[in-house]
Amino acid sequence: MDDATLSSSSLSNVNNSINSGSSNGQARPPPHYLTSLASGALAGLSVDLSLYPLDTLKTRLQSSKGFWASGGFKGVYQGISSVAAGSAPGAAIFFVTYESLKKELLGTESLSSGAAHMMAASAGEVAACLVRVPTEVVKSRFQAGVYGKDINVASAISKILAREGPRGLWKGYGTTVAREIPFTCIQFPLYERLKLVLLERYRISNPDATSLPPYQAALVGSFSGAIAAGTTTPLDVVKTRLMLAERSREQGGQPVKGVVAGGPPRARPGVNQRFLPTLLHVWETDGIKGLYRGVLPRIVWIGLGGAVFLGSFEVGVRALEGERI
């Protein structure tokens, strides 16, 4: 076989070996659910702790208050304890759901591998967001300077519960899921396909290889994450605006200055926060530039995050299954 050309039959053989779970010189079978749980927790914690400052800058760029008014370059680790508490279980839930459903769906003849990966990843995001959204609500408000420097995470949660009730912690859940599903439907089919392509090439010189080295999985994760990040930036902008829309009794239920609440701020204070009105308001006031505000930091952040996230997951799986890292 020419090194520059991969036959479709070769890729099909690798794909079939994944579906069948063969491990004799073939692609590695799906990991045990406990392996997925532990490796997912490692991946979530690794990516959030290492890339949190860049995420803070991205959030402040997207804030309707403006970058400098939201804190600029100061306090880029504000709110990190809430992320550390939620990142590990959120990622663990995602990978357990994703790997379990992927294994089942890839055995369904009526589904293509791409559709199977989309469905499994989407289900994983829906489950993971139940844990992830409350931590993001707290995190985004810290990052945008809503609470100031002297308040801790526990006090911030108490304020949210007092002013908005339990629903306040899941504010933006639907919007987050609406953003994450398109993202994951781009990232994971692309990630899995590129892994097959690179595995076939890698096995030219390593015929007994059952999986890519972690650094190659990290590179594939970075590329697929960056592509998905750029494509879904408008959804992320709206999600950030909605999460920052804190109301307080002292303001008589008015939105925080500059935050969209179902229409132009202060013009329609009684309208509930909705995805489409906020999207249209950003478009009307800031145009395409507003919808893609923070796109470069987002691409860099998620590109790096994809490398750390999926690379760490691969390292965890290999370590727990006794493979060479």
C-alpha positions as CSV (number, residue, x, y, z in Angstrom):
1,M,0.0,0.0,0.0
2,D,1.3,3.5,-0.9
3,D,2.1,5.4,2.3
4,A,0.3,8.5,0.9
5,T,-2.9,6.6,0.1
6,L,-5.3,4.8,2.4
7,S,-7.7,2.3,0.9
8,S,-11.3,2.5,2.0
9,S,-11.2,-1.3,2.7
10,S,-8.3,-0.8,5.1
11,L,-10.2,1.8,7.1
12,S,-13.3,-0.4,7.0
13,N,-11.3,-3.3,8.5
14,V,-10.0,-1.1,11.3
15,N,-13.5,0.2,11.9
16,N,-15.0,-3.4,11.9
17,S,-12.3,-4.5,14.4
18,I,-13.4,-1.7,16.8
19,N,-17.1,-2.8,16.4
20,S,-16.3,-6.4,17.1
21,G,-14.0,-5.7,20.0
22,S,-11.1,-7.7,18.6
23,S,-7.8,-7.0,20.2
24,N,-5.5,-9.5,18.4
25,G,-3.4,-7.1,16.4
26,Q,-6.5,-5.1,15.7
27,A,-7.9,-1.8,17.1
28,R,-8.4,-1.7,20.8
29,P,-11.9,-2.6,22.0
30,P,-14.0,-0.1,24.0
31,P,-12.7,0.4,27.6
32,H,-14.5,-1.0,30.6
33,Y,-17.0,1.5,32.1
34,L,-14.9,1.9,35.2
35,T,-11.9,2.7,33.1
36,S,-14.0,5.3,31.2
37,L,-15.2,6.7,34.5
38,A,-11.7,7.2,36.0
39,S,-10.1,8.3,32.7
40,G,-12.9,10.8,32.1
41,A,-12.5,12.3,35.5
42,L,-8.8,12.6,34.9
43,A,-9.4,14.3,31.5
44,G,-11.9,16.8,32.9
45,L,-9.8,17.8,35.8
46,S,-6.7,18.1,33.7
47,V,-8.2,20.3,31.0
48,D,-10.1,22.7,33.3
49,L,-7.2,23.3,35.7
50,S,-4.6,23.8,33.0
51,L,-6.6,26.1,30.7
52,Y,-8.9,28.0,33.2
53,P,-7.2,31.4,32.7
54,L,-7.8,31.4,28.9
55,D,-11.4,30.4,29.5
56,T,-11.7,33.4,31.9
57,L,-10.4,35.8,29.2
58,K,-12.8,34.3,26.6
59,T,-15.7,34.7,28.9
60,R,-14.8,38.4,29.6
61,L,-14.4,39.1,25.9
62,Q,-18.0,37.8,25.4
63,S,-19.5,39.6,28.3
64,S,-21.9,42.4,27.3
65,K,-20.2,44.6,30.1
66,G,-17.0,44.5,28.1
67,F,-13.6,43.0,28.7
68,W,-12.1,45.6,31.0
69,A,-15.3,46.2,33.0
70,S,-15.5,42.4,33.6
71,G,-12.0,42.4,35.1
72,G,-9.6,42.4,32.2
73,F,-6.5,40.4,33.0
74,K,-7.0,40.4,36.8
75,G,-8.1,37.4,38.9
76,V,-8.1,34.9,36.0
77,Y,-8.4,32.0,38.5
78,Q,-11.5,33.4,40.2
79,G,-14.1,30.6,40.6
80,I,-11.7,27.8,39.9
81,S,-12.8,25.8,42.9
82,S,-16.3,25.4,41.5
83,V,-14.8,24.1,38.2
84,A,-12.6,21.7,40.0
85,A,-15.6,20.3,41.9
86,G,-17.6,19.8,38.7
87,S,-15.2,19.0,36.0
88,A,-14.2,15.5,37.1
89,P,-17.7,14.1,37.6
90,G,-19.0,15.9,34.5
91,A,-16.3,14.4,32.2
92,A,-16.6,11.0,33.9
93,I,-20.4,11.0,33.2
94,F,-19.8,12.0,29.6
95,F,-17.3,9.3,28.8
96,V,-19.2,6.5,30.5
97,T,-22.3,7.5,28.5
98,Y,-20.4,8.0,25.3
99,E,-18.3,4.8,25.4
100,S,-21.2,2.6,26.5
101,L,-23.7,3.9,23.8
102,K,-21.0,4.0,21.1
103,K,-20.3,0.3,21.7
104,E,-24.0,-0.5,21.4
105,L,-24.7,1.8,18.4
106,L,-21.7,0.7,16.4
107,G,-23.2,-2.8,16.4
108,T,-26.4,-1.5,14.8
109,E,-26.3,-2.2,11.0
110,S,-28.7,0.5,10.2
111,L,-26.5,3.2,11.6
112,S,-23.4,4.6,10.0
113,S,-20.4,5.0,12.3
114,G,-20.7,8.8,12.0
115,A,-24.3,8.7,13.1
116,A,-23.4,6.4,16.0
117,H,-20.7,8.7,17.2
118,M,-23.1,11.7,17.0
119,M,-25.8,10.0,18.9
120,A,-23.5,8.7,21.6
121,A,-21.7,12.0,22.1
122,S,-25.0,13.9,22.2
123,A,-26.4,11.6,24.9
124,G,-23.1,12.1,26.8
125,E,-23.4,15.8,26.7
126,V,-27.1,15.8,27.9
127,A,-26.1,13.8,30.9
128,A,-22.8,15.6,31.6
129,C,-24.5,19.0,31.5
130,L,-26.6,18.2,34.5
131,V,-23.4,18.4,36.5
132,R,-21.5,20.9,34.3
133,V,-24.1,23.7,34.1
134,P,-24.2,24.7,37.8
135,T,-20.4,24.9,37.9
136,E,-20.4,27.0,34.7
137,V,-23.1,29.3,36.1
138,V,-20.9,30.1,39.2
139,K,-17.7,30.1,37.2
140,S,-18.9,32.5,34.5
141,R,-20.2,35.0,37.1
142,F,-16.9,35.0,38.9
143,Q,-15.0,35.4,35.7
144,A,-17.1,38.3,34.6
145,G,-16.7,40.1,38.0
146,V,-20.3,39.8,39.1
147,Y,-19.4,39.0,42.7
148,G,-16.2,40.9,43.2
149,K,-13.0,39.5,44.9
150,D,-14.1,38.9,48.5
151,I,-16.9,36.4,48.0
152,N,-16.2,32.6,47.9
153,V,-17.9,29.9,45.9
154,A,-20.2,28.7,48.7
155,S,-21.4,32.3,49.3
156,A,-22.0,32.7,45.5
157,I,-24.1,29.6,45.4
158,S,-26.1,30.8,48.4
159,K,-26.7,34.1,46.7
160,I,-28.0,32.4,43.6
161,L,-30.3,30.1,45.6
162,A,-31.6,33.1,47.6
163,R,-32.3,35.3,44.6
164,E,-33.2,32.8,41.9
165,G,-34.0,29.5,43.6
166,P,-32.6,26.1,42.5
167,R,-33.5,26.9,38.9
168,G,-30.8,29.6,39.0
169,L,-28.1,27.1,39.2
170,W,-29.3,25.4,36.0
171,K,-29.9,28.7,34.2
172,G,-28.8,28.2,30.6
173,Y,-29.1,24.4,30.7
174,G,-31.1,24.2,27.5
175,T,-28.9,26.8,25.8
176,T,-25.8,24.9,26.9
177,V,-27.1,21.6,25.6
178,A,-28.1,23.4,22.4
179,R,-24.6,24.6,22.0
180,E,-22.8,21.4,23.1
181,I,-24.8,19.0,20.9
182,P,-23.8,20.8,17.6
183,F,-20.3,21.0,18.9
184,T,-20.0,17.4,19.9
185,C,-21.7,16.3,16.6
186,I,-18.8,18.0,14.8
187,Q,-16.0,17.1,17.1
188,F,-16.4,13.4,17.9
189,P,-17.2,12.0,14.4
190,L,-14.3,14.0,13.1
191,Y,-12.1,12.8,16.0
192,E,-13.0,9.1,15.6
193,R,-12.6,9.2,11.8
194,L,-9.2,10.9,12.0
195,K,-8.1,8.4,14.6
196,L,-8.9,5.6,12.1
197,V,-6.9,7.3,9.4
198,L,-3.9,7.9,11.6
199,L,-4.1,4.4,13.1
200,E,-3.9,2.8,9.7
201,R,-0.8,4.9,8.9
202,Y,0.7,4.2,12.3
203,R,0.3,0.5,11.8
204,I,2.5,0.5,8.7
205,S,5.5,0.7,11.0
206,N,3.7,-0.7,14.1
207,P,1.6,-3.6,12.8
208,D,0.5,-4.8,16.2
209,A,-0.7,-1.4,17.4
210,T,-4.2,-1.4,18.8
211,S,-4.5,2.4,19.3
212,L,-2.7,5.6,18.6
213,P,0.0,6.9,20.9
214,P,-1.5,9.5,23.3
215,Y,0.3,12.4,21.6
216,Q,-1.3,11.6,18.3
217,A,-4.7,11.2,19.9
218,A,-4.1,14.6,21.5
219,L,-3.3,16.2,18.1
220,V,-6.4,14.8,16.6
221,G,-8.4,16.0,19.6
222,S,-6.9,19.5,19.2
223,F,-7.8,19.7,15.5
224,S,-11.3,18.4,15.8
225,G,-12.0,20.6,18.8
226,A,-10.7,23.7,17.1
227,I,-12.9,23.1,14.0
228,A,-16.0,22.5,16.2
229,A,-15.2,25.5,18.4
230,G,-15.0,28.0,15.5
231,T,-18.2,26.7,14.0
232,T,-20.3,27.0,17.2
233,T,-19.0,30.3,18.6
234,P,-22.3,32.2,18.1
235,L,-24.0,29.6,20.3
236,D,-21.4,30.0,23.0
237,V,-21.8,33.8,22.9
238,V,-25.5,33.6,23.5
239,K,-25.0,30.9,26.3
240,T,-22.5,33.2,28.0
241,R,-24.9,36.2,27.8
242,L,-27.7,34.2,29.3
243,M,-25.6,32.8,32.2
244,L,-24.5,36.3,33.1
245,A,-28.0,37.6,33.2
246,E,-28.2,37.8,37.0
247,R,-31.2,39.5,38.5
248,S,-31.3,40.9,42.0
249,R,-34.0,42.1,44.3
250,E,-32.1,45.3,44.9
251,Q,-32.5,46.1,41.2
252,G,-36.2,45.3,41.3
253,G,-35.8,42.3,39.0
254,Q,-33.9,44.3,36.4
255,P,-31.1,42.5,34.4
256,V,-27.5,43.4,35.3
257,K,-26.4,46.3,33.2
258,G,-25.9,45.4,29.5
259,V,-27.1,41.8,29.8
260,V,-29.7,40.8,27.2
261,A,-33.0,39.5,28.6
262,G,-35.2,38.5,25.7
263,G,-34.7,41.7,23.8
264,P,-32.8,45.1,24.1
265,P,-31.8,45.6,27.7
266,R,-34.0,47.9,29.8
267,A,-36.4,48.2,26.8
268,R,-38.3,45.0,27.7
269,P,-37.5,44.2,31.3
270,G,-40.4,41.8,31.7
271,V,-39.6,39.5,28.9
272,N,-38.0,36.1,30.0
273,Q,-34.6,35.3,28.8
274,R,-34.6,33.3,25.7
275,F,-32.1,32.0,23.2
276,L,-33.5,33.4,20.0
277,P,-34.2,37.0,21.3
278,T,-30.7,37.2,22.7
279,L,-29.2,35.9,19.5
280,L,-31.2,38.4,17.4
281,H,-30.2,41.3,19.8
282,V,-26.5,40.5,19.5
283,W,-26.9,40.4,15.7
284,E,-28.9,43.7,15.6
285,T,-26.5,45.6,17.9
286,D,-23.1,44.1,17.0
287,G,-23.6,42.2,13.8
288,I,-21.5,39.2,12.7
289,K,-18.6,40.6,14.8
290,G,-20.7,40.3,17.9
291,L,-21.7,36.7,17.2
292,Y,-18.1,35.7,16.8
293,R,-16.7,37.8,19.7
294,G,-14.0,35.8,21.4
295,V,-13.7,33.3,18.5
296,L,-9.9,33.2,18.5
297,P,-9.5,32.7,22.2
298,R,-12.2,30.0,22.0
299,I,-10.5,28.2,19.1
300,V,-7.1,28.3,20.9
301,W,-8.7,27.4,24.3
302,I,-10.7,24.4,22.9
303,G,-8.0,23.4,20.5
304,L,-5.6,23.1,23.5
305,G,-8.4,21.7,25.6
306,G,-9.1,19.0,23.0
307,A,-5.4,18.0,23.1
308,V,-5.3,17.9,27.0
309,F,-8.8,16.4,27.3
310,L,-8.6,13.5,24.8
311,G,-4.9,13.0,25.3
312,S,-5.4,12.7,29.1
313,F,-8.3,10.3,28.5
314,E,-6.1,8.1,26.3
315,V,-3.3,8.2,28.9
316,G,-5.8,7.1,31.6
317,V,-7.2,4.3,29.5
318,R,-3.7,3.0,28.6
319,A,-2.5,3.2,32.2
320,L,-5.6,1.4,33.7
321,E,-5.6,-1.3,31.0
322,G,-1.9,-2.0,31.5
323,E,-0.7,-0.7,28.1
324,R,2.5,1.2,27.5
325,I,1.9,5.0,27.7
